[in-house]
């Protein structure tokens, strides 16, 4: 028998690779035949829908069109799936006892020297299940129950697995193999190659997009991935423990296991930033799933896309549930610039309704209606109030005259217009209005900062990420904007914001109008482009970096999860939202009464031990109860802690020049805002290997090396302070340089 640690010769390894290549060639040949079959199905579908008739089409021809559409759709979908899996389709092999016989048998139940049994089986694991023409499996889908042993087997509990092999491929070509021996020793005819697939994977360079870990999922990760879909599954752990990629593999597993439920109802993945969604966007397609919706927190509400962050003190105001009282007050108050009384001739009679009566009508309507759906009720109550002041002639005649009155039409357009939730937020650019509605909720200083942030949104032409949750809350209060018939086109059919403000807010003060326009004098009408729609319900929602969500953001996500199950990923020590208690209460309200399950990951696979020890020492001084994982890999190279000379660009360029020679992959310069413009030209340098990025946008990302600029400034600027610095210090896999001001 060969010793499990014996190193095979180069010739032996080459033979092993050649043997695996033969099987992979067979798989790709079958894929080629499957592609041809898909093409034939598509062609057959098209032929069924052909007709030369002009005019009426018979029922059987309509049926033919439906058949054609179904066949073409399914064929195209299958073809796309086959194309996506072409890279590294077959990644694993199991040499095992008969799995049907072993089942879930633990290592302690196996017979003595079970690994010497002659009735061994070979099973290949891949991203997609592939069968030959006789329907025999050539590759088992990694999510199938038969593949579970690939992830669950350990030397202590081998599940009948003797050797687990990971195939490394470049396209359809096998370039290497890495083995893990599960048996106490290897049979004579079984070669064990390499030091293990996991460590080989951890030393690879990082690119611009996250890789899947489907070939190297560990047992504790697999348990979280294959947990039941119903209820709330929370995955926690410190930096580098693979929380994000485990959660994404879980989404792929749920779609495979309960496709009708999750594909039909939709799966929504929410991350902290657009940089994050760009980084992970290929993970699920690489696992055979392309039906998942990816959104950053700034993209959750339709018609709004933003990544801009408010200053921490402003984000704290917008994120707390107290802001809902401010929104409630402004959404239920008079529309700014609306008439404060009704004066018109109806049926030849002068009618006057006082401001107090109008306010009473508004309050009564809003008790039973959302504002945008309450216009008819408001008009009816207005007619009743007008009749009460008149009561001359026939009631029916008066109401008919009132309904047909152009003066009433004009009044209603100004008094009760359809209101976009984004415009309500724009009203709060007026500091006096913010004071009037917000006193008793926030301090005057907080309200002034709030109003200033809305004016900043107008000036910059983009909402902030925190604004999105406020707009969603206002939309829930106001209801959808009601579309008017073409002949009644009014407020919402006017495209230019200047005209819109002129119609709705003709009585606004010059100061307020100035606050709602840019310094150039042009209103930022693209803040109102598109229409905010109703929240879409999903069957499953995955929230990454969940510790960062404000209470208002939890409410926003919860509106899309009335019938959803959840996967929640986070680490409290990396939180940028300070009031964990308020956020936890909002989160629990979103979850409802669903059952909870929790998985904790405690192994840091990303950072070299030297890098993580540096980050650990920093965070433990401030957060002694931080969840500290165990880093499993060492490089022997300590992080560099260097003083800045005063020329920040030269300092960073020197650091990059050294790192370029030490790592072969990606490098990030993580900088606070105060240096962002100065360092912007370095973004994309060194052949595109360098990214210049702010600390908050690094969440969920990783690089081969990082240059962390001015840690104290990061603490001062970032929401969460030291916690965000902790994030920045744990993004590097192999090398890290920290630059500090001399003083």
C-alpha positions in Angstrom: 0.0 0.0 0.0 1.2 3.5 -0.7 1.6 6.0 2.1 -1.0 8.8 1.9 1.6 11.5 1.9 3.9 9.9 -0.7 4.6 12.3 -3.6 3.9 10.9 -7.0 6.3 11.5 -9.8 5.7 13.9 -12.7 5.0 11.0 -15.0 2.4 9.7 -12.6 0.7 13.1 -12.3 0.6 13.4 -16.1 -1.0 10.0 -16.4 -3.7 11.0 -13.8 -4.4 14.3 -15.7 -4.6 12.4 -19.0 -7.1 9.9 -17.5 -9.3 12.7 -16.2 -9.0 14.5 -19.6 -10.4 11.4 -21.3 -13.6 11.6 -19.2 -13.9 15.3 -19.6 -13.6 14.9 -23.4 -16.5 12.4 -23.2 -18.6 14.9 -21.3 -17.9 17.7 -23.8 -18.7 15.5 -26.7 -22.0 14.7 -25.1 -22.6 18.4 -24.6 -21.9 19.0 -28.3 -24.5 16.4 -29.1 -26.9 18.0 -26.6 -26.4 21.4 -28.3 -27.2 19.9 -31.7 -30.4 18.4 -30.2 -31.3 21.8 -28.7 -30.8 23.3 -32.1 -33.1 20.7 -33.7 -35.7 21.3 -31.1 -35.6 25.0 -31.8 -35.9 24.4 -35.6 -38.8 22.0 -35.0 -40.5 24.7 -32.9 -40.1 27.3 -35.6 -41.5 25.0 -38.2 -44.6 24.3 -36.1 -45.4 28.0 -36.0 -45.0 28.7 -39.7 -48.1 29.8 -41.6 -48.5 31.4 -45.0 -52.1 32.5 -44.2 -53.0 36.2 -44.1 -56.0 37.2 -42.0 -57.8 34.9 -39.6 -55.7 32.0 -38.1 -57.4 28.7 -37.2 -57.3 27.4 -33.6 -54.9 24.6 -34.5 -52.5 27.2 -36.0 -52.7 29.2 -32.7 -51.8 26.0 -30.9 -48.9 25.6 -33.3 -47.7 29.0 -32.4 -47.9 28.3 -28.7 -46.0 25.0 -29.2 -43.4 26.8 -31.2 -42.9 29.5 -28.5 -42.6 26.9 -25.8 -40.1 24.7 -27.7 -38.0 27.6 -28.8 -37.9 29.1 -25.3 -36.9 25.8 -23.7 -34.4 25.0 -26.3 -32.8 28.4 -26.1 -32.7 28.2 -22.3 -31.0 24.8 -22.4 -28.5 26.1 -25.0 -27.7 29.1 -22.9 -27.2 26.9 -19.8 -24.9 24.6 -21.8 -22.9 27.6 -23.0 -22.5 29.1 -19.5 -21.2 25.9 -18.1 -18.4 25.4 -20.7 -15.7 26.8 -18.4 -14.7 24.2 -15.8 -17.9 22.1 -16.1 -16.4 19.0 -14.4 -14.5 19.9 -11.3 -14.8 16.9 -9.0 -14.4 13.1 -8.7 -15.3 10.7 -5.9 -13.6 7.3 -5.6 -16.0 5.6 -3.2 -17.8 2.5 -2.1 -21.2 2.0 -3.6 -23.0 5.1 -2.3 -26.4 3.4 -2.5 -25.1 0.8 0.0 -23.2 3.3 2.2 -26.0 5.9 2.3 -25.3 8.1 5.3 -23.2 5.6 7.1 -20.6 7.3 9.3 -16.9 6.4 9.4 -17.3 4.5 12.6 -19.9 2.1 11.1 -17.8 1.1 8.1 -16.2 -2.4 8.1 -12.5 -2.8 8.8 -10.3 -1.8 5.9 -13.3 -0.7 3.9 -11.1 1.3 1.6 -9.7 -2.0 0.1 -13.1 -3.2 -1.1 -13.1 -4.2 -4.8 -16.6 -2.8 -5.6 -15.5 0.8 -5.8 -17.3 3.4 -7.9 -16.2 6.6 -9.6 -18.6 9.5 -9.7 -17.8 12.9 -11.3 -19.3 16.1 -9.9 -19.9 19.2 -11.9 -21.8 22.4 -12.3 -24.5 20.8 -14.4 -25.8 17.2 -14.6 -24.9 15.5 -17.8 -26.1 12.1 -19.0 -25.2 10.0 -22.0 -27.5 8.7 -24.6 -28.4 5.7 -22.4 -29.3 8.1 -19.6 -26.3 7.1 -17.5 -24.8 9.9 -15.5 -21.5 11.3 -16.8 -21.6 14.2 -14.4 -23.7 14.7 -11.2 -25.0 18.2 -10.5 -23.2 19.5 -7.4 -26.6 20.2 -5.8 -28.0 16.7 -6.2 -28.2 14.4 -3.1 -25.8 12.0 -4.8 -23.1 14.8 -4.7 -23.5 15.6 -1.0 -20.7 13.2 0.0 -18.2 15.3 -2.1 -18.7 18.1 0.5 -19.6 16.2 3.6 -16.9 13.6 3.7 -14.0 14.0 6.2 -11.4 11.5 7.4 -13.4 11.2 10.6 -16.7 10.6 8.8 -15.8 9.6 5.2 -19.3 8.4 4.0 -17.5 5.7 2.1 -15.3 8.1 0.2 -11.8 6.9 -0.3 -10.4 9.8 -2.3 -11.9 13.2 -3.2 -10.3 14.8 -6.3 -10.7 18.3 -7.6 -10.0 18.9 -11.3 -8.5 22.3 -12.3 -9.4 23.2 -15.9 -8.8 25.9 -18.4 -11.9 25.7 -20.6 -12.3 22.0 -21.6 -8.6 21.2 -20.8 -7.6 19.6 -17.4 -4.5 21.4 -16.2 -4.1 19.9 -12.7 -5.6 17.7 -10.0 -5.6 18.0 -6.2 -6.6 15.1 -3.9 -7.9 14.8 -0.4 -7.6 11.3 1.1 -10.5 10.3 3.3 -9.4 6.7 4.1 -6.6 6.0 6.6 -4.4 5.0 3.6 -4.6 4.8 -0.1 -5.0 1.5 -1.9 -2.1 0.5 -4.2 -4.0 1.4 -7.4 -5.1 4.9 -6.1 -2.7 7.8 -6.6 -3.0 10.8 -4.2 -1.8 14.1 -5.8 -1.1 17.5 -4.2 -1.5 19.0 -0.8 -5.3 19.4 -0.9 -7.7 21.3 -3.1 -8.6 23.9 -0.6 -5.1 25.2 0.1 -4.4 25.2 -3.7 -7.5 27.4 -4.3 -6.7 29.8 -1.5 -3.3 30.7 -3.0 -4.8 31.6 -6.4 -4.8 35.2 -7.5 -8.0 37.3 -7.3 -9.6 38.8 -10.3 -12.2 41.5 -10.8 -15.0 39.1 -10.1 -15.7 36.7 -7.3 -15.1 33.0 -8.1 -17.5 30.3 -7.0 -16.2 27.8 -4.5 -18.2 24.9 -5.8 -15.1 22.7 -6.0 -13.9 23.4 -2.5 -17.0 23.8 -0.3 -16.2 22.6 3.2 -18.5 20.5 5.3 -19.6 23.2 7.6 -20.3 25.5 4.6 -22.3 22.7 2.9 -24.5 22.4 5.9 -25.6 26.0 5.5 -25.9 25.7 1.8 -28.3 22.7 2.0 -30.4 23.9 4.9 -34.1 23.8 4.3 -35.5 26.7 2.3 -38.3 27.7 4.5 -37.9 30.3 7.3 -34.9 32.5 8.0 -31.4 31.1 7.6 -28.7 33.3 9.2 -25.1 32.9 8.3 -22.6 34.7 10.5 -18.8 34.8 10.8 -15.9 37.1 10.8 -14.0 38.4 7.7 -12.9 36.0 5.1 -15.0 33.1 6.3 -16.8 32.7 3.0 -20.2 34.0 4.1 -21.1 35.7 0.9 -20.1 32.9 -1.5 -21.8 30.3 0.7 -25.0 32.3 0.6 -24.8 32.6 -3.2 -24.3 28.8 -3.5 -27.3 28.4 -1.2 -29.4 30.4 -3.6 -28.3 28.1 -6.4 -29.1 25.1 -4.3 -32.6 26.3 -3.4 -33.3 27.0 -7.1 -32.2 23.5 -8.0 -34.1 21.8 -5.1 -37.4 23.7 -5.3 -37.3 25.3 -8.7 -41.0 25.8 -9.2 -41.3 27.8 -5.9 -38.1 29.9 -6.2 -37.8 30.5 -9.9 -41.5 31.2 -10.2 -41.6 33.5 -7.2 -38.1 35.0 -7.8 -34.9 35.2 -5.7 -33.6 38.7 -4.8 -30.0 39.2 -3.7 -29.3 42.5 -2.0 -25.8 43.7 -1.4 -24.2 46.9 0.0 -23.1 48.5 -3.3 -22.9 48.4 -7.0 -19.3 47.4 -6.7 -20.4 44.4 -4.8 -23.1 43.3 -7.3 -20.6 43.7 -10.1 -18.1 41.6 -8.2 -20.6 38.7 -7.6 -22.6 38.8 -10.8 -21.0 35.8 -12.4 -21.1 33.5 -9.4 -24.7 32.3 -9.9 -24.5 31.9 -13.7 -21.4 29.9 -13.2 -23.4 27.6 -11.1 -26.1 27.2 -13.7 -28.5 29.9 -12.4 -29.3 33.1 -14.2 -32.8 33.9 -12.9 -31.7 35.7 -9.7 -32.2 39.4 -9.4 -29.1 41.3 -8.0 -29.7 44.7 -6.4 -27.6 47.0 -4.3 -29.3 49.0 -1.5 -29.4 52.0 -3.8 -31.2 50.0 -6.5 -34.0 48.3 -4.6 -36.7 50.8 -5.6 -37.6 50.9 -9.3 -36.7 54.1 -11.2 -33.8 54.9 -8.7 -30.2 53.9 -9.0 -27.6 55.4 -6.7 -24.5 54.6 -4.8 -23.9 58.0 -3.2 -23.6 57.9 0.6 -24.7 60.7 2.9 -22.4 61.9 5.7 -22.6 59.6 8.7 -24.6 62.0 10.8 -27.2 62.5 8.0 -27.4 58.8 7.2 -28.2 58.2 10.9 -31.1 60.6 10.7 -32.5 59.0 7.6 -32.0 55.5 8.8 -33.7 55.7 12.2 -37.4 54.8 12.5 -38.1 58.2 14.0 -37.8 59.7 10.5 -41.1 57.9 9.7 -42.9 60.5 11.9 -41.4 63.3 9.8 -42.4 61.6 6.6 -45.9 60.9 7.9 -46.4 64.6 8.8 -45.1 66.0 5.5 -47.0 63.3 3.4 -50.3 64.1 5.1 -50.0 67.9 5.1 -51.0 70.4 2.4 -49.1 70.2 -0.8 -46.7 73.2 -0.8 -48.1 76.0 -2.9 -51.6 74.5 -3.0 -54.6 76.9 -2.5 -55.5 77.4 1.1 -59.2 78.1 0.4 -61.8 77.3 -2.3 -63.5 80.2 -4.1 -65.4 79.6 -7.3 -68.7 80.1 -9.1 -70.7 76.9 -9.4 -74.1 76.9 -11.0 -74.1 80.6 -11.0 -73.5 80.8 -7.3 -70.4 82.0 -5.4 -69.0 79.2 -3.3 -66.4 79.7 -0.6 -64.8 77.0 1.6 -62.4 78.1 4.3 -58.9 76.7 4.9 -59.9 74.9 8.1 -62.7 73.0 6.2 -60.2 72.0 3.5 -57.8 70.7 6.1 -60.6 68.7 7.7 -61.6 67.2 4.3 -57.9 66.3 3.7 -57.6 64.6 7.1 -60.8 62.6 6.7 -59.9 61.4 3.2 -56.4 60.3 4.3 -57.9 58.3 7.1 -59.4 55.9 4.6 -57.3 56.4 1.4 -53.7 56.8 0.3 -53.3 60.3 -1.1 -52.9 59.3 -4.8 -56.0 57.1 -4.7 -58.1 59.6 -2.7 -58.7 62.3 -5.3 -62.2 61.1 -6.1 -63.2 60.9 -2.4 -61.7 64.4 -1.8 -63.7 65.8 -4.7 -66.8 64.2 -3.4 -66.3 65.7 0.1 -65.5 69.0 -1.4 -68.8 68.9 -3.3 -70.7 68.1 0.0 -69.0 71.0 1.7 -69.9 73.3 -1.2 -73.5 72.2 -1.1 -73.7 72.8 2.6 -72.8 76.4 2.0 -75.3 76.8 -0.8 -78.4 74.5 -0.5 -80.3 76.4 -3.3 -82.2 74.6 -6.0 -82.0 70.9 -6.6 -79.2 68.9 -5.0 -78.7 66.7 -8.1 -78.4 69.8 -10.4 -75.9 71.4 -8.1 -73.7 68.3 -7.9 -73.8 68.0 -11.7 -72.7 71.6 -12.1 -70.0 71.0 -9.6 -68.7 67.9 -11.4 -68.6 69.7 -14.7 -67.1 72.9 -13.4 -63.7 73.8 -15.0 -63.0 76.0 -12.0 -63.3 72.9 -9.8 -61.1 71.0 -12.2 -58.4 73.7 -11.9 -58.7 73.8 -8.1 -58.4 70.0 -7.7 -55.3 69.9 -10.0 -53.6 72.4 -7.6 -55.1 71.2 -4.3 -55.0 67.5 -4.7 -52.5 66.6 -7.5 -51.0 63.2 -8.0 -47.8 63.2 -5.9 -44.6 61.3 -6.6 -42.9 60.2 -3.4 -39.7 61.7 -4.6 -41.3 65.2 -4.8 -42.4 64.9 -1.2 -38.8 64.4 -0.2 -37.9 67.4 -2.3 -40.3 69.5 -0.3 -38.1 68.9 2.7 -35.3 70.8 1.0 -37.0 73.8 2.5 -35.4 74.1 5.9 -38.4 76.0 7.3 -40.7 73.2 6.2 -38.4 70.6 7.7 -38.5 72.6 11.0 -42.3 72.8 11.0 -42.8 69.0 10.4 -39.8 67.7 12.3 -39.8 69.6 15.6 -40.2 67.2 18.6 -38.7 64.4 16.5 -35.2 65.8 15.7 -33.2 68.8 16.8 -33.0 71.9 14.7 -29.5 71.1 13.8 -30.5 67.6 12.6 -33.3 69.0 10.6 -31.1 71.6 9.0 -28.6 68.9 8.0 -31.5 66.8 6.6 -32.8 69.7 4.5 -29.2 70.5 3.3 -28.8 66.9 2.2 -31.9 67.1 0.0 -30.6 70.3 -1.6 -27.3 68.4 -2.1 -29.2 65.7 -3.9 -30.7 68.3 -6.2 -27.3 69.9 -6.8 -25.6 66.6 -7.6 -28.6 65.2 -9.5 -28.7 62.0 -7.6 -30.4 60.6 -4.5 -28.4 59.1 -1.7 -28.6 55.4 -0.7 -30.4 56.4 2.5 -32.9 58.4 0.5 -34.1 55.3 -1.3 -35.6 53.8 1.8 -37.4 57.1 2.6 -38.8 57.2 -0.9 -40.1 53.7 -0.5 -41.7 54.6 2.8 -43.4 57.6 1.2 -44.5 55.5 -1.8 -46.2 53.1 0.7 -48.0 56.1 2.3 -49.0 57.9 -0.9 -49.8 55.0 -3.2 -49.0 54.7 -6.9 -49.5 57.7 -9.1 -52.8 57.3 -10.9 -52.6 57.5 -14.7 -55.0 60.1 -16.1 -56.9 59.7 -19.4 -55.2 61.5 -22.4 -57.9 64.2 -22.5 -57.3 65.0 -18.9 -53.5 65.3 -19.1 -52.2 67.4 -16.2 -49.5 67.4 -13.7 -47.8 64.1 -14.4 -47.8 64.3 -18.1 -45.5 67.4 -18.0 -42.0 66.3 -18.6 -40.0 69.4 -17.7 -39.6 70.0 -13.9 -39.7 73.7 -14.4 -43.2 73.4 -15.9 -44.1 70.9 -13.2 -43.0 73.2 -10.4 -44.9 76.0 -12.1 -48.2 74.1 -12.1 -47.9 72.6 -8.6 -45.9 75.1 -6.7 -46.7 78.5 -8.3 -47.2 79.9 -4.9 -43.9 78.6 -3.4 -41.5 81.2 -2.2 -38.5 82.1 -4.4 -36.3 80.8 -1.6 -38.0 77.3 -1.7 -37.9 77.2 -5.4 -34.2 78.0 -5.3 -33.6 75.2 -2.9 -35.2 72.8 -5.4 -33.0 73.8 -8.3 -29.2 73.5 -8.9 -26.8 76.4 -8.7 -27.0 76.7 -12.4 -30.7 77.5 -12.1 -31.7 74.3 -13.9 -33.9 71.9 -11.9 -32.6 68.4 -11.7 -35.5 66.8 -13.4 -33.7 63.4 -13.7 -34.3 63.0 -10.0 -37.9 62.4 -11.0 -37.4 60.3 -14.1 -39.4 57.1 -14.4 -42.2 56.1 -12.1 -41.8 54.5 -8.7 -43.8 51.3 -8.9 -45.3 48.9 -6.4 -42.8 46.7 -4.5 -42.4 43.3 -6.2 -42.8 40.3 -4.0 -40.1 37.6 -4.0 -40.1 33.9 -2.9 -36.6 34.2 -1.3 -34.5 37.2 -0.3 -30.8 37.0 0.4 -29.3 40.0 2.3 -25.5 40.3 2.4 -23.7 42.6 4.9 -27.0 42.6 6.8 -25.3 44.3 9.8 -25.2 47.5 7.7 -28.9 47.8 7.1 -30.6 50.7 8.9 -34.1 50.1 10.4 -35.6 52.0 7.5 -33.8 49.8 5.0 -35.1 46.7 6.8 -38.6 48.0 6.3 -37.9 48.7 2.6 -36.7 45.1 2.1 -39.5 43.7 4.2 -42.1 45.2 1.8 -40.7 42.9 -0.8 -40.9 39.8 1.4 -44.5 39.3 2.4 -44.3 35.6 1.5 -40.5 35.2 1.2 -38.0 33.0 3.0 -34.7 34.6 3.9 -30.9 34.1 3.9 -29.2 36.7 6.0 -25.4 37.1 6.0 -23.4 39.4 8.4 -20.9 40.1 11.0 -21.7 42.6 13.8 -18.1 43.7 14.1 -18.1 45.1 10.6 -21.3 47.1 11.1 -21.6 50.6 9.7 -25.1 51.1 11.4 -24.6 52.1 15.0 -27.9 51.3 16.7 -27.9 47.5 16.5 -31.0 47.2 18.8 -33.3 49.3 16.6 -32.1 47.6 13.5 -32.6 44.2 15.1 -36.2 45.1 16.0 -36.9 46.2 12.4 -35.3 43.1 11.1 -37.4 40.9 13.3 -40.6 42.7 12.2 -39.6 42.0 8.6 -39.1 38.3 9.3 -42.4 37.9 11.1 -43.0 34.6 12.8 -41.0 32.4 10.5 -38.7 29.8 12.1 -35.0 30.7 12.4 -31.8 28.7 12.0 -28.3 29.8 12.4 -24.9 28.8 11.0 -21.6 30.2 12.2 -18.5 30.1 10.1 -15.2 30.4 12.0 -12.4 29.8 9.5 -10.9 32.7 7.7 -10.0 31.5 4.2 -9.2 34.9 2.7 -6.5 36.6 4.7 -3.0 35.3 5.3 -2.6 34.9 9.0 -0.1 37.8 9.2 -2.7 40.2 7.7 -5.6 39.1 9.8 -3.5 39.2 13.0 -2.8 42.9 12.2 -6.6 43.6 11.7 -7.5 41.6 14.8 -5.2 43.5 17.0 -6.7 46.8 15.8 -10.3 45.9 16.2 -10.0 44.1 19.5 -8.8 47.3 21.2 -12.2 48.8 20.5 -14.5 45.8 20.1 -13.3 43.1 22.5 -16.3 40.8 21.7 -15.7 40.8 17.9 -16.2 37.5 16.2 -12.6 36.5 15.5 -12.2 33.6 13.0 -9.1 31.4 12.6 -6.9 32.2 9.6 -5.6 29.0 8.1 -2.9 30.2 5.8 0.5 31.9 6.3 2.8 33.7 3.9 5.6 34.6 6.3 5.3 38.3 5.2 4.1 40.8 7.7 2.0 43.8 6.6 4.0 47.0 6.1 3.1 50.0 8.3 4.7 53.1 6.8 4.6 56.9 7.4 3.5 59.2 4.6 5.9 61.8 3.3 3.4 64.5 2.5 3.2 63.6 -1.2 0.3 61.0 -1.0 0.4 60.2 -4.7 4.2 59.4 -4.6 3.7 57.3 -1.4 0.9 55.2 -2.9 2.8 54.8 -6.2 5.9 53.5 -4.3 3.7 51.0 -2.4 2.1 49.9 -5.6 5.4 49.4 -7.4 6.5 47.1 -4.6 3.2 45.1 -4.5 3.1 44.7 -8.3 6.2 42.6 -8.1 5.0 40.6 -5.1 1.5 39.5 -6.3 0.3 38.7 -9.7 -3.4 39.6 -9.3 -5.5 42.6 -8.2 -4.5 45.4 -5.9 -6.8 47.9 -4.2 -6.0 51.4 -2.9 -8.5 51.9 -0.1 -8.7 55.6 0.7 -10.8 58.0 2.7 -12.8 60.6 0.8 -10.2 63.4 1.6 -7.7 61.7 -0.7 -10.1 60.2 -3.3 -9.8 63.0 -6.0 -6.0 63.2 -5.5 -5.6 59.4 -6.1 -8.3 59.0 -8.7 -5.8 58.8 -11.6 -4.2 55.6 -10.2 -7.5 53.8 -10.7 -6.9 51.3 -13.5 -3.2 51.7 -13.5 -0.6 49.0 -13.9 -2.5 47.3 -16.7 -5.9 47.6 -15.0 -4.7 45.7 -11.9 -5.2 48.7 -9.5 -8.6 49.8 -8.1 -9.0 53.0 -6.1 -12.0 52.6 -3.8 -13.6 54.1 -0.7 -13.8 51.9 2.5 -17.5 51.5 2.5 -17.5 50.2 -1.1 -15.0 47.4 -0.2 -17.6 45.5 1.8 -17.9 41.9 0.4 -14.9 42.4 -1.9 -11.3 41.1 -1.8 -8.0 41.6 -3.6 -4.6 40.0 -3.7 -3.0 43.1 -2.0 -4.2 46.4 -0.6 -2.8 49.8 0.2 -4.8 51.2 3.1 -4.5 55.0 3.3 -4.7 56.9 6.6 -6.6 54.6 8.9 -7.5 57.4 11.3 -9.2 59.4 8.5 -11.2 56.3 7.6 -12.4 56.1 11.2 -13.3 59.8 11.2 -15.2 59.7 7.9 -17.0 56.4 7.8 -20.2 55.4 9.4 -19.3 52.8 12.0 -15.8 54.2 12.4 -13.4 51.5 13.6 -15.7 48.8 12.3 -15.3 50.1 8.7 -11.6 50.3 9.2 -11.7 46.6 10.2 -13.4 45.9 6.9 -10.7 47.8 5.0 -7.9 45.9 6.9 -9.4 42.5 6.0 -9.7 42.8 2.2 -6.2 41.6 1.2 -5.4 37.9 0.7 -1.6 38.0 0.4 -0.1 41.4 1.1 -1.1 44.7 2.8 0.6 48.1 3.2 -0.8 50.7 5.6 0.1 54.4 5.1 -0.2 56.8 8.0 0.5 60.5 8.4 3.8 61.2 10.1 2.2 62.8 13.1 
